[in-house]
Amino acid sequence: MYIAHKWLKYSFEGVIVMKKLSVVLVVVLSLCLVVSLAFAADMKGTVKSVDAKAGSVVMTVDGKDTTYTADKAVDLTKIKAGDKVEFTADKGVLKSCKVAAAPAAAAPAKKAPVGC
C-alpha cells in the first residue's frame, strides 16, 4: 500500500510540473508573437514618389524620407505621389498600403426657422 501511495504522490507532482511548464511555454510564445508584431509597424505618411517598374516607393514619415521595396501583394498602381497613406512596413519592405480617407466635409449648419 505504501508503494502505491508513493507512486501516486510522484504522479501528481509530475502533473503539476507539466502544467507549470505548459504555462511558461504559453507565456514565452505569446511574448514572441507580441514582439514580432511590434516590428511590423503601422505608419502614416505621404508618398513622395512611386517606381512601379522597380517596385519601390519613397515615403515621407515625420519629415524623413524613406525608400521601401514593395511586397508582391502591394498594388503600386493605386497610389501616387502626394497621397496620404496608411502602410505597414517591416525591415524596409512595404507589406501593405492604402490611401487614407480624405476627411469628410463638414455638413452645412441648418438655419433657424424665421417667423412665429
Biopython code that builds the backbone (N, CA, C, O; Angstrom):
import numpy as np
from Bio.PDB.StructureBuilder import StructureBuilder

atoms = [
    (1, "MET", "N", (0.831, -1.185, 0.000)),
    (1, "MET", "CA", (0.000, 0.000, 0.000)),
    (1, "MET", "C", (0.874, 1.247, 0.000)),
    (1, "MET", "O", (0.554, 2.232, -0.667)),
    (2, "TYR", "N", (1.948, 1.210, 0.727)),
    (2, "TYR", "CA", (2.824, 2.368, 0.800)),
    (2, "TYR", "C", (3.453, 2.670, -0.561)),
    (2, "TYR", "O", (3.594, 3.839, -0.922)),
    (3, "ILE", "N", (3.831, 1.652, -1.314)),
    (3, "ILE", "CA", (4.461, 1.848, -2.620)),
    (3, "ILE", "C", (3.468, 2.496, -3.584)),
    (3, "ILE", "O", (3.837, 3.404, -4.329)),
    (4, "ALA", "N", (2.222, 2.044, -3.579)),
    (4, "ALA", "CA", (1.212, 2.634, -4.466)),
    (4, "ALA", "C", (0.994, 4.101, -4.099)),
    (4, "ALA", "O", (0.846, 4.955, -4.973)),
    (5, "HIS", "N", (0.975, 4.379, -2.807)),
    (5, "HIS", "CA", (0.791, 5.761, -2.366)),
    (5, "HIS", "C", (1.973, 6.629, -2.812)),
    (5, "HIS", "O", (1.779, 7.768, -3.238)),
    (6, "LYS", "N", (3.178, 6.100, -2.718)),
    (6, "LYS", "CA", (4.356, 6.847, -3.121)),
    (6, "LYS", "C", (4.313, 7.129, -4.633)),
    (6, "LYS", "O", (4.635, 8.237, -5.065)),
    (7, "TRP", "N", (3.914, 6.123, -5.442)),
    (7, "TRP", "CA", (3.805, 6.302, -6.890)),
    (7, "TRP", "C", (2.747, 7.344, -7.208)),
    (7, "TRP", "O", (2.948, 8.180, -8.088)),
    (8, "LEU", "N", (1.646, 7.307, -6.518)),
    (8, "LEU", "CA", (0.565, 8.252, -6.731)),
    (8, "LEU", "C", (1.033, 9.673, -6.399)),
    (8, "LEU", "O", (0.689, 10.621, -7.105)),
    (9, "LYS", "N", (1.804, 9.817, -5.342)),
    (9, "LYS", "CA", (2.316, 11.133, -4.951)),
    (9, "LYS", "C", (3.212, 11.700, -6.053)),
    (9, "LYS", "O", (3.058, 12.862, -6.431)),
    (10, "TYR", "N", (4.136, 10.905, -6.570)),
    (10, "TYR", "CA", (5.025, 11.370, -7.627)),
    (10, "TYR", "C", (4.263, 11.633, -8.919)),
    (10, "TYR", "O", (4.617, 12.531, -9.683)),
    (11, "SER", "N", (3.241, 10.866, -9.157)),
    (11, "SER", "CA", (2.437, 11.072, -10.361)),
    (11, "SER", "C", (1.772, 12.444, -10.334)),
    (11, "SER", "O", (1.780, 13.151, -11.342)),
    (12, "PHE", "N", (1.201, 12.829, -9.202)),
    (12, "PHE", "CA", (0.571, 14.137, -9.094)),
    (12, "PHE", "C", (1.595, 15.264, -9.184)),
    (12, "PHE", "O", (1.313, 16.307, -9.774)),
    (13, "GLU", "N", (2.774, 15.068, -8.610)),
    (13, "GLU", "CA", (3.812, 16.076, -8.709)),
    (13, "GLU", "C", (4.240, 16.264, -10.164)),
    (13, "GLU", "O", (4.512, 17.384, -10.595)),
    (14, "GLY", "N", (4.297, 15.173, -10.914)),
    (14, "GLY", "CA", (4.644, 15.256, -12.328)),
    (14, "GLY", "C", (3.613, 16.033, -13.117)),
    (14, "GLY", "O", (3.960, 16.793, -14.020)),
    (15, "VAL", "N", (2.341, 15.847, -12.780)),
    (15, "VAL", "CA", (1.263, 16.582, -13.460)),
    (15, "VAL", "C", (1.378, 18.063, -13.157)),
    (15, "VAL", "O", (1.216, 18.891, -14.052)),
    (16, "ILE", "N", (1.650, 18.403, -11.927)),
    (16, "ILE", "CA", (1.786, 19.805, -11.540)),
    (16, "ILE", "C", (2.975, 20.432, -12.264)),
    (16, "ILE", "O", (2.882, 21.561, -12.747)),
    (17, "VAL", "N", (4.090, 19.709, -12.343)),
    (17, "VAL", "CA", (5.266, 20.224, -13.035)),
    (17, "VAL", "C", (4.949, 20.436, -14.510)),
    (17, "VAL", "O", (5.353, 21.451, -15.078)),
    (18, "MET", "N", (4.247, 19.522, -15.136)),
    (18, "MET", "CA", (3.894, 19.651, -16.558)),
    (18, "MET", "C", (2.955, 20.834, -16.784)),
    (18, "MET", "O", (3.077, 21.540, -17.786)),
    (19, "LYS", "N", (2.021, 21.053, -15.860)),
    (19, "LYS", "CA", (1.119, 22.197, -16.000)),
    (19, "LYS", "C", (1.893, 23.505, -15.904)),
    (19, "LYS", "O", (1.647, 24.432, -16.677)),
    (20, "LYS", "N", (2.824, 23.585, -14.961)),
    (20, "LYS", "CA", (3.637, 24.795, -14.826)),
    (20, "LYS", "C", (4.495, 25.011, -16.067)),
    (20, "LYS", "O", (4.629, 26.138, -16.545)),
    (21, "LEU", "N", (5.075, 23.938, -16.587)),
    (21, "LEU", "CA", (5.886, 24.028, -17.788)),
    (21, "LEU", "C", (5.043, 24.487, -18.980)),
    (21, "LEU", "O", (5.502, 25.279, -19.803)),
    (22, "SER", "N", (3.821, 23.988, -19.068)),
    (22, "SER", "CA", (2.922, 24.400, -20.154)),
    (22, "SER", "C", (2.586, 25.884, -20.062)),
    (22, "SER", "O", (2.546, 26.572, -21.083)),
    (23, "VAL", "N", (2.349, 26.379, -18.870)),
    (23, "VAL", "CA", (2.034, 27.803, -18.682)),
    (23, "VAL", "C", (3.235, 28.663, -19.079)),
    (23, "VAL", "O", (3.071, 29.682, -19.750)),
    (24, "VAL", "N", (4.417, 28.267, -18.677)),
    (24, "VAL", "CA", (5.624, 29.013, -19.030)),
    (24, "VAL", "C", (5.811, 29.017, -20.546)),
    (24, "VAL", "O", (6.159, 30.049, -21.120)),
    (25, "LEU", "N", (5.589, 27.902, -21.188)),
    (25, "LEU", "CA", (5.723, 27.804, -22.638)),
    (25, "LEU", "C", (4.724, 28.717, -23.350)),
    (25, "LEU", "O", (5.087, 29.384, -24.319)),
    (26, "VAL", "N", (3.487, 28.756, -22.893)),
    (26, "VAL", "CA", (2.470, 29.630, -23.494)),
    (26, "VAL", "C", (2.856, 31.103, -23.321)),
    (26, "VAL", "O", (2.689, 31.892, -24.251)),
    (27, "VAL", "N", (3.357, 31.474, -22.174)),
    (27, "VAL", "CA", (3.758, 32.858, -21.931)),
    (27, "VAL", "C", (4.919, 33.248, -22.848)),
    (27, "VAL", "O", (4.908, 34.336, -23.423)),
    (28, "VAL", "N", (5.904, 32.387, -22.990)),
    (28, "VAL", "CA", (7.052, 32.684, -23.849)),
    (28, "VAL", "C", (6.611, 32.824, -25.305)),
    (28, "VAL", "O", (7.049, 33.748, -25.992)),
    (29, "LEU", "N", (5.760, 31.931, -25.782)),
    (29, "LEU", "CA", (5.274, 32.018, -27.161)),
    (29, "LEU", "C", (4.440, 33.273, -27.382)),
    (29, "LEU", "O", (4.514, 33.883, -28.449)),
    (30, "SER", "N", (3.657, 33.663, -26.399)),
    (30, "SER", "CA", (2.862, 34.889, -26.508)),
    (30, "SER", "C", (3.761, 36.118, -26.609)),
    (30, "SER", "O", (3.498, 37.020, -27.405)),
    (31, "LEU", "N", (4.805, 36.153, -25.814)),
    (31, "LEU", "CA", (5.748, 37.273, -25.880)),
    (31, "LEU", "C", (6.444, 37.330, -27.240)),
    (31, "LEU", "O", (6.653, 38.416, -27.781)),
    (32, "CYS", "N", (6.798, 36.188, -27.787)),
    (32, "CYS", "CA", (7.420, 36.161, -29.118)),
    (32, "CYS", "C", (6.467, 36.716, -30.168)),
    (32, "CYS", "O", (6.891, 37.446, -31.065)),
    (33, "LEU", "N", (5.193, 36.380, -30.067)),
    (33, "LEU", "CA", (4.200, 36.882, -31.011)),
    (33, "LEU", "C", (4.062, 38.395, -30.909)),
    (33, "LEU", "O", (4.012, 39.083, -31.929)),
    (34, "VAL", "N", (3.999, 38.913, -29.700)),
    (34, "VAL", "CA", (3.860, 40.363, -29.496)),
    (34, "VAL", "C", (5.078, 41.096, -30.039)),
    (34, "VAL", "O", (4.934, 42.137, -30.681)),
    (35, "VAL", "N", (6.266, 40.574, -29.795)),
    (35, "VAL", "CA", (7.483, 41.219, -30.273)),
    (35, "VAL", "C", (7.532, 41.212, -31.798)),
    (35, "VAL", "O", (7.926, 42.209, -32.404)),
    (36, "SER", "N", (7.141, 40.111, -32.424)),
    (36, "SER", "CA", (7.174, 40.056, -33.884)),
    (36, "SER", "C", (6.166, 41.014, -34.495)),
    (36, "SER", "O", (6.428, 41.580, -35.556)),
    (37, "LEU", "N", (5.019, 41.210, -33.855)),
    (37, "LEU", "CA", (4.036, 42.162, -34.361)),
    (37, "LEU", "C", (4.521, 43.597, -34.184)),
    (37, "LEU", "O", (4.156, 44.474, -34.966)),
    (38, "ALA", "N", (5.321, 43.839, -33.187)),
    (38, "ALA", "CA", (5.828, 45.195, -32.955)),
    (38, "ALA", "C", (6.808, 45.612, -34.041)),
    (38, "ALA", "O", (6.899, 46.798, -34.360)),
    (39, "PHE", "N", (7.541, 44.668, -34.617)),
    (39, "PHE", "CA", (8.491, 45.015, -35.664)),
    (39, "PHE", "C", (7.805, 45.396, -36.959)),
    (39, "PHE", "O", (8.338, 46.210, -37.713)),
    (40, "ALA", "N", (6.653, 44.841, -37.241)),
    (40, "ALA", "CA", (5.886, 45.224, -38.431)),
    (40, "ALA", "C", (4.964, 46.366, -38.009)),
    (40, "ALA", "O", (3.840, 46.136, -37.564)),
    (41, "ALA", "N", (5.444, 47.577, -38.153)),
    (41, "ALA", "CA", (4.738, 48.734, -37.610)),
    (41, "ALA", "C", (3.754, 49.332, -38.612)),
    (41, "ALA", "O", (4.027, 49.389, -39.811)),
    (42, "ASP", "N", (2.613, 49.773, -38.106)),
    (42, "ASP", "CA", (1.648, 50.518, -38.904)),
    (42, "ASP", "C", (2.023, 51.983, -38.821)),
    (42, "ASP", "O", (2.216, 52.524, -37.733)),
    (43, "MET", "N", (2.126, 52.628, -39.986)),
    (43, "MET", "CA", (2.551, 54.017, -40.015)),
    (43, "MET", "C", (1.663, 54.822, -40.962)),
    (43, "MET", "O", (0.942, 54.271, -41.794)),
    (44, "LYS", "N", (1.740, 56.122, -40.808)),
    (44, "LYS", "CA", (1.059, 57.049, -41.702)),
    (44, "LYS", "C", (2.110, 57.962, -42.304)),
    (44, "LYS", "O", (3.049, 58.380, -41.626)),
    (45, "GLY", "N", (1.942, 58.269, -43.584)),
    (45, "GLY", "CA", (2.909, 59.129, -44.232)),
    (45, "GLY", "C", (2.379, 59.652, -45.552)),
    (45, "GLY", "O", (1.209, 59.469, -45.888)),
    (46, "THR", "N", (3.251, 60.298, -46.287)),
    (46, "THR", "CA", (2.917, 60.859, -47.592)),
    (46, "THR", "C", (3.832, 60.238, -48.632)),
    (46, "THR", "O", (5.040, 60.124, -48.422)),
    (47, "VAL", "N", (3.245, 59.834, -49.761)),
    (47, "VAL", "CA", (4.029, 59.243, -50.837)),
    (47, "VAL", "C", (4.792, 60.359, -51.545)),
    (47, "VAL", "O", (4.199, 61.338, -51.996)),
    (48, "LYS", "N", (6.097, 60.204, -51.637)),
    (48, "LYS", "CA", (6.915, 61.190, -52.335)),
    (48, "LYS", "C", (7.086, 60.789, -53.798)),
    (48, "LYS", "O", (6.977, 61.627, -54.693)),
    (49, "SER", "N", (7.355, 59.498, -54.036)),
    (49, "SER", "CA", (7.465, 59.011, -55.412)),
    (49, "SER", "C", (7.191, 57.512, -55.450)),
    (49, "SER", "O", (7.363, 56.800, -54.461)),
    (50, "VAL", "N", (6.752, 57.048, -56.646)),
    (50, "VAL", "CA", (6.453, 55.636, -56.853)),
    (50, "VAL", "C", (7.158, 55.187, -58.130)),
    (50, "VAL", "O", (7.031, 55.827, -59.174)),
    (51, "ASP", "N", (7.900, 54.088, -58.041)),
    (51, "ASP", "CA", (8.523, 53.488, -59.217)),
    (51, "ASP", "C", (7.987, 52.066, -59.322)),
    (51, "ASP", "O", (8.514, 51.140, -58.706)),
    (52, "ALA", "N", (6.906, 51.909, -60.133)),
    (52, "ALA", "CA", (6.237, 50.619, -60.235)),
    (52, "ALA", "C", (7.140, 49.573, -60.890)),
    (52, "ALA", "O", (7.086, 48.401, -60.516)),
    (53, "LYS", "N", (7.964, 49.971, -61.857)),
    (53, "LYS", "CA", (8.848, 49.006, -62.532)),
    (53, "LYS", "C", (9.879, 48.442, -61.563)),
    (53, "LYS", "O", (10.143, 47.240, -61.560)),
    (54, "ALA", "N", (10.454, 49.299, -60.753)),
    (54, "ALA", "CA", (11.459, 48.850, -59.780)),
    (54, "ALA", "C", (10.811, 48.292, -58.521)),
    (54, "ALA", "O", (11.462, 47.614, -57.727)),
    (55, "GLY", "N", (9.526, 48.580, -58.343)),
    (55, "GLY", "CA", (8.821, 48.106, -57.150)),
    (55, "GLY", "C", (9.227, 48.832, -55.888)),
    (55, "GLY", "O", (9.294, 48.233, -54.815)),
    (56, "SER", "N", (9.500, 50.130, -56.014)),
    (56, "SER", "CA", (9.911, 50.885, -54.831)),
    (56, "SER", "C", (9.044, 52.121, -54.647)),
    (56, "SER", "O", (8.472, 52.655, -55.598)),
    (57, "VAL", "N", (8.964, 52.556, -53.400)),
    (57, "VAL", "CA", (8.168, 53.718, -53.028)),
    (57, "VAL", "C", (8.991, 54.539, -52.040)),
    (57, "VAL", "O", (9.609, 53.991, -51.127)),
    (58, "VAL", "N", (8.993, 55.862, -52.230)),
    (58, "VAL", "CA", (9.633, 56.751, -51.267)),
    (58, "VAL", "C", (8.521, 57.408, -50.466)),
    (58, "VAL", "O", (7.648, 58.070, -51.028)),
    (59, "MET", "N", (8.555, 57.225, -49.154)),
    (59, "MET", "CA", (7.543, 57.775, -48.244)),
    (59, "MET", "C", (8.186, 58.824, -47.349)),
    (59, "MET", "O", (9.351, 58.711, -46.967)),
    (60, "THR", "N", (7.410, 59.835, -47.027)),
    (60, "THR", "CA", (7.826, 60.827, -46.045)),
    (60, "THR", "C", (7.027, 60.578, -44.773)),
    (60, "THR", "O", (5.802, 60.700, -44.758)),
    (61, "VAL", "N", (7.739, 60.227, -43.710)),
    (61, "VAL", "CA", (7.108, 59.967, -42.416)),
    (61, "VAL", "C", (7.802, 60.849, -41.394)),
    (61, "VAL", "O", (9.014, 60.753, -41.204)),
    (62, "ASP", "N", (7.043, 61.702, -40.742)),
    (62, "ASP", "CA", (7.582, 62.621, -39.731)),
    (62, "ASP", "C", (8.747, 63.456, -40.286)),
    (62, "ASP", "O", (9.745, 63.678, -39.601)),
    (63, "GLY", "N", (8.603, 63.912, -41.527)),
    (63, "GLY", "CA", (9.614, 64.766, -42.133)),
    (63, "GLY", "C", (10.848, 64.056, -42.645)),
    (63, "GLY", "O", (11.790, 64.710, -43.094)),
    (64, "LYS", "N", (10.869, 62.730, -42.591)),
    (64, "LYS", "CA", (12.034, 61.962, -43.021)),
    (64, "LYS", "C", (11.639, 61.060, -44.195)),
    (64, "LYS", "O", (10.655, 60.325, -44.115)),
    (65, "ASP", "N", (12.415, 61.121, -45.290)),
    (65, "ASP", "CA", (12.152, 60.288, -46.460)),
    (65, "ASP", "C", (12.786, 58.923, -46.286)),
    (65, "ASP", "O", (13.937, 58.804, -45.868)),
    (66, "THR", "N", (12.006, 57.877, -46.618)),
    (66, "THR", "CA", (12.487, 56.506, -46.538)),
    (66, "THR", "C", (12.040, 55.767, -47.787)),
    (66, "THR", "O", (10.898, 55.912, -48.222)),
    (67, "THR", "N", (12.932, 54.977, -48.365)),
    (67, "THR", "CA", (12.606, 54.181, -49.544)),
    (67, "THR", "C", (12.243, 52.771, -49.104)),
    (67, "THR", "O", (12.966, 52.142, -48.331)),
    (68, "TYR", "N", (11.113, 52.283, -49.606)),
    (68, "TYR", "CA", (10.644, 50.934, -49.300)),
    (68, "TYR", "C", (10.559, 50.127, -50.587)),
    (68, "TYR", "O", (10.203, 50.659, -51.639)),
    (69, "THR", "N", (10.883, 48.850, -50.502)),
    (69, "THR", "CA", (10.675, 47.927, -51.598)),
    (69, "THR", "C", (9.310, 47.298, -51.390)),
    (69, "THR", "O", (9.021, 46.772, -50.316)),
    (70, "ALA", "N", (8.467, 47.351, -52.418)),
    (70, "ALA", "CA", (7.099, 46.857, -52.283)),
    (70, "ALA", "C", (7.051, 45.334, -52.339)),
    (70, "ALA", "O", (7.710, 44.707, -53.169)),
    (71, "ASP", "N", (6.261, 44.755, -51.443)),
    (71, "ASP", "CA", (5.994, 43.329, -51.454)),
    (71, "ASP", "C", (5.142, 43.018, -52.680)),
    (71, "ASP", "O", (4.493, 43.914, -53.221)),
    (72, "LYS", "N", (5.132, 41.765, -53.125)),
    (72, "LYS", "CA", (4.356, 41.389, -54.315)),
    (72, "LYS", "C", (2.860, 41.615, -54.128)),
    (72, "LYS", "O", (2.138, 41.816, -55.105)),
    (73, "ALA", "N", (2.395, 41.586, -52.900)),
    (73, "ALA", "CA", (0.964, 41.752, -52.622)),
    (73, "ALA", "C", (0.512, 43.212, -52.709)),
    (73, "ALA", "O", (-0.690, 43.475, -52.749)),
    (74, "VAL", "N", (1.440, 44.156, -52.739)),
    (74, "VAL", "CA", (1.103, 45.579, -52.753)),
    (74, "VAL", "C", (0.909, 46.038, -54.195)),
    (74, "VAL", "O", (1.777, 45.833, -55.044)),
    (75, "ASP", "N", (-0.243, 46.661, -54.464)),
    (75, "ASP", "CA", (-0.556, 47.183, -55.796)),
    (75, "ASP", "C", (-0.122, 48.644, -55.855)),
    (75, "ASP", "O", (-0.783, 49.520, -55.296)),
    (76, "LEU", "N", (0.991, 48.899, -56.535)),
    (76, "LEU", "CA", (1.535, 50.257, -56.601)),
    (76, "LEU", "C", (0.758, 51.157, -57.565)),
    (76, "LEU", "O", (0.976, 52.368, -57.580)),
    (77, "THR", "N", (-0.140, 50.589, -58.365)),
    (77, "THR", "CA", (-0.921, 51.416, -59.288)),
    (77, "THR", "C", (-1.995, 52.217, -58.558)),
    (77, "THR", "O", (-2.538, 53.172, -59.112)),
    (78, "LYS", "N", (-2.301, 51.840, -57.333)),
    (78, "LYS", "CA", (-3.353, 52.522, -56.574)),
    (78, "LYS", "C", (-2.851, 53.745, -55.812)),
    (78, "LYS", "O", (-3.652, 54.502, -55.263)),
    (79, "ILE", "N", (-1.540, 53.944, -55.771)),
    (79, "ILE", "CA", (-1.009, 55.093, -55.049)),
    (79, "ILE", "C", (-0.196, 55.964, -55.994)),
    (79, "ILE", "O", (0.368, 55.484, -56.977)),
    (80, "LYS", "N", (-0.147, 57.233, -55.681)),
    (80, "LYS", "CA", (0.634, 58.175, -56.497)),
    (80, "LYS", "C", (1.285, 59.194, -55.576)),
    (80, "LYS", "O", (0.952, 59.290, -54.395)),
    (81, "ALA", "N", (2.214, 59.948, -56.133)),
    (81, "ALA", "CA", (2.930, 60.958, -55.354)),
    (81, "ALA", "C", (1.937, 61.961, -54.776)),
    (81, "ALA", "O", (1.024, 62.415, -55.467)),
    (82, "GLY", "N", (2.122, 62.298, -53.515)),
    (82, "GLY", "CA", (1.260, 63.262, -52.841)),
    (82, "GLY", "C", (0.137, 62.630, -52.038)),
    (82, "GLY", "O", (-0.501, 63.317, -51.239)),
    (83, "ASP", "N", (-0.127, 61.329, -52.228)),
    (83, "ASP", "CA", (-1.189, 60.651, -51.473)),
    (83, "ASP", "C", (-0.798, 60.509, -50.009)),
    (83, "ASP", "O", (0.349, 60.201, -49.683)),
    (84, "LYS", "N", (-1.760, 60.737, -49.144)),
    (84, "LYS", "CA", (-1.603, 60.425, -47.720)),
    (84, "LYS", "C", (-1.981, 58.953, -47.574)),
    (84, "LYS", "O", (-3.068, 58.550, -47.987)),
    (85, "VAL", "N", (-1.101, 58.156, -46.996)),
    (85, "VAL", "CA", (-1.322, 56.720, -46.920)),
    (85, "VAL", "C", (-1.114, 56.188, -45.511)),
    (85, "VAL", "O", (-0.416, 56.781, -44.688)),
    (86, "GLU", "N", (-1.741, 55.057, -45.269)),
    (86, "GLU", "CA", (-1.513, 54.259, -44.070)),
    (86, "GLU", "C", (-0.866, 52.983, -44.566)),
    (86, "GLU", "O", (-1.408, 52.318, -45.449)),
    (87, "PHE", "N", (0.305, 52.622, -44.004)),
    (87, "PHE", "CA", (1.012, 51.466, -44.525)),
    (87, "PHE", "C", (1.683, 50.676, -43.417)),
    (87, "PHE", "O", (1.883, 51.160, -42.303)),
    (88, "THR", "N", (2.025, 49.442, -43.763)),
    (88, "THR", "CA", (2.741, 48.560, -42.856)),
    (88, "THR", "C", (4.060, 48.198, -43.525)),
    (88, "THR", "O", (4.079, 47.771, -44.680)),
    (89, "ALA", "N", (5.143, 48.367, -42.814)),
    (89, "ALA", "CA", (6.464, 48.048, -43.345)),
    (89, "ALA", "C", (7.239, 47.225, -42.329)),
    (89, "ALA", "O", (7.082, 47.389, -41.119)),
    (90, "ASP", "N", (8.079, 46.339, -42.848)),
    (90, "ASP", "CA", (8.906, 45.501, -41.999)),
    (90, "ASP", "C", (10.284, 45.386, -42.641)),
    (90, "ASP", "O", (10.417, 44.806, -43.719)),
    (91, "LYS", "N", (11.297, 45.923, -42.000)),
    (91, "LYS", "CA", (12.684, 45.864, -42.460)),
    (91, "LYS", "C", (12.836, 46.394, -43.879)),
    (91, "LYS", "O", (13.510, 45.776, -44.703)),
    (92, "GLY", "N", (12.216, 47.528, -44.169)),
    (92, "GLY", "CA", (12.371, 48.156, -45.470)),
    (92, "GLY", "C", (11.490, 47.592, -46.571)),
    (92, "GLY", "O", (11.605, 47.993, -47.729)),
    (93, "VAL", "N", (10.606, 46.656, -46.213)),
    (93, "VAL", "CA", (9.694, 46.063, -47.190)),
    (93, "VAL", "C", (8.285, 46.540, -46.887)),
    (93, "VAL", "O", (7.795, 46.392, -45.768)),
    (94, "LEU", "N", (7.639, 47.114, -47.892)),
    (94, "LEU", "CA", (6.271, 47.609, -47.768)),
    (94, "LEU", "C", (5.326, 46.419, -47.860)),
    (94, "LEU", "O", (5.212, 45.801, -48.918)),
    (95, "LYS", "N", (4.643, 46.091, -46.758)),
    (95, "LYS", "CA", (3.769, 44.922, -46.700)),
    (95, "LYS", "C", (2.340, 45.232, -47.128)),
    (95, "LYS", "O", (1.690, 44.409, -47.773)),
    (96, "SER", "N", (1.849, 46.415, -46.772)),
    (96, "SER", "CA", (0.505, 46.828, -47.179)),
    (96, "SER", "C", (0.473, 48.342, -47.244)),
    (96, "SER", "O", (1.224, 49.027, -46.549)),
    (97, "CYS", "N", (-0.415, 48.856, -48.096)),
    (97, "CYS", "CA", (-0.505, 50.297, -48.262)),
    (97, "CYS", "C", (-1.899, 50.643, -48.759)),
    (97, "CYS", "O", (-2.381, 50.068, -49.735)),
    (98, "LYS", "N", (-2.539, 51.580, -48.084)),
    (98, "LYS", "CA", (-3.841, 52.048, -48.557)),
    (98, "LYS", "C", (-3.911, 53.559, -48.405)),
    (98, "LYS", "O", (-3.360, 54.144, -47.473)),
    (99, "VAL", "N", (-4.603, 54.160, -49.350)),
    (99, "VAL", "CA", (-4.749, 55.608, -49.334)),
    (99, "VAL", "C", (-5.682, 55.967, -48.185)),
    (99, "VAL", "O", (-6.768, 55.401, -48.057)),
    (100, "ALA", "N", (-5.255, 56.907, -47.352)),
    (100, "ALA", "CA", (-6.065, 57.337, -46.211)),
    (100, "ALA", "C", (-7.288, 58.078, -46.718)),
    (100, "ALA", "O", (-7.209, 58.850, -47.673)),
    (101, "ALA", "N", (-8.397, 57.841, -46.084)),
    (101, "ALA", "CA", (-9.638, 58.504, -46.475)),
    (101, "ALA", "C", (-9.522, 59.999, -46.206)),
    (101, "ALA", "O", (-9.042, 60.424, -45.155)),
    (102, "ALA", "N", (-9.968, 60.779, -47.174)),
    (102, "ALA", "CA", (-9.957, 62.229, -47.001)),
    (102, "ALA", "C", (-10.980, 62.600, -45.941)),
    (102, "ALA", "O", (-12.040, 61.979, -45.867)),
    (103, "PRO", "N", (-10.688, 63.588, -45.129)),
    (103, "PRO", "CA", (-11.654, 63.982, -44.109)),
    (103, "PRO", "C", (-12.937, 64.472, -44.774)),
    (103, "PRO", "O", (-12.900, 65.225, -45.748)),
    (104, "ALA", "N", (-14.053, 64.038, -44.239)),
    (104, "ALA", "CA", (-15.349, 64.414, -44.792)),
    (104, "ALA", "C", (-15.590, 65.910, -44.581)),
    (104, "ALA", "O", (-15.243, 66.476, -43.544)),
    (105, "ALA", "N", (-16.194, 66.526, -45.592)),
    (105, "ALA", "CA", (-16.514, 67.948, -45.478)),
    (105, "ALA", "C", (-17.620, 68.133, -44.442)),
    (105, "ALA", "O", (-18.555, 67.336, -44.356)),
    (106, "ALA", "N", (-17.495, 69.177, -43.679)),
    (106, "ALA", "CA", (-18.481, 69.423, -42.644)),
    (106, "ALA", "C", (-19.820, 69.762, -43.287)),
    (106, "ALA", "O", (-19.876, 70.520, -44.255)),
    (107, "ALA", "N", (-20.879, 69.210, -42.755)),
    (107, "ALA", "CA", (-22.221, 69.480, -43.281)),
    (107, "ALA", "C", (-22.586, 70.937, -42.982)),
    (107, "ALA", "O", (-22.265, 71.458, -41.913)),
    (108, "PRO", "N", (-23.261, 71.589, -43.937)),
    (108, "PRO", "CA", (-23.637, 72.978, -43.664)),
    (108, "PRO", "C", (-24.600, 73.055, -42.472)),
    (108, "PRO", "O", (-25.458, 72.193, -42.283)),
    (109, "ALA", "N", (-24.431, 74.100, -41.689)),
    (109, "ALA", "CA", (-25.267, 74.277, -40.498)),
    (109, "ALA", "C", (-26.685, 74.651, -40.933)),
    (109, "ALA", "O", (-26.875, 75.426, -41.870)),
    (110, "LYS", "N", (-27.666, 74.093, -40.244)),
    (110, "LYS", "CA", (-29.058, 74.401, -40.540)),
    (110, "LYS", "C", (-29.397, 75.771, -39.980)),
    (110, "LYS", "O", (-28.990, 76.139, -38.878)),
    (111, "LYS", "N", (-30.149, 76.506, -40.770)),
    (111, "LYS", "CA", (-30.563, 77.826, -40.320)),
    (111, "LYS", "C", (-31.822, 77.678, -39.479)),
    (111, "LYS", "O", (-32.665, 76.815, -39.719)),
    (112, "ALA", "N", (-31.914, 78.538, -38.500)),
    (112, "ALA", "CA", (-33.104, 78.539, -37.640)),
    (112, "ALA", "C", (-34.295, 79.052, -38.454)),
    (112, "ALA", "O", (-34.151, 79.960, -39.272)),
    (113, "PRO", "N", (-35.467, 78.465, -38.222)),
    (113, "PRO", "CA", (-36.657, 78.938, -38.935)),
    (113, "PRO", "C", (-36.978, 80.390, -38.548)),
    (113, "PRO", "O", (-36.790, 80.815, -37.408)),
    (114, "VAL", "N", (-37.456, 81.105, -39.524)),
    (114, "VAL", "CA", (-37.806, 82.510, -39.304)),
    (114, "VAL", "C", (-39.328, 82.612, -39.201)),
    (114, "VAL", "O", (-40.056, 81.974, -39.962)),
    (115, "GLY", "N", (-39.778, 83.389, -38.290)),
    (115, "GLY", "CA", (-41.211, 83.605, -38.160)),
    (115, "GLY", "C", (-41.716, 83.191, -36.800)),
    (115, "GLY", "O", (-40.945, 82.932, -35.876)),
    (116, "CYS", "N", (-43.028, 83.135, -36.698)),
    (116, "CYS", "CA", (-43.662, 82.819, -35.423)),
    (116, "CYS", "C", (-43.709, 81.394, -35.128)),
    (116, "CYS", "O", (-44.219, 80.997, -34.080)),
]
sb = StructureBuilder()
sb.init_structure("model")
sb.init_model(0)
sb.init_chain("A")
sb.init_seg("    ")
for serial, (resi, resn, name, xyz) in enumerate(atoms, 1):
    if name == "N":
        sb.init_residue(resn, " ", resi, " ")
    sb.init_atom(name, np.array(xyz, "f"), 0.0, 1.0, " ", f" {name:<3s}", serial, name[0])
structure = sb.get_structure()
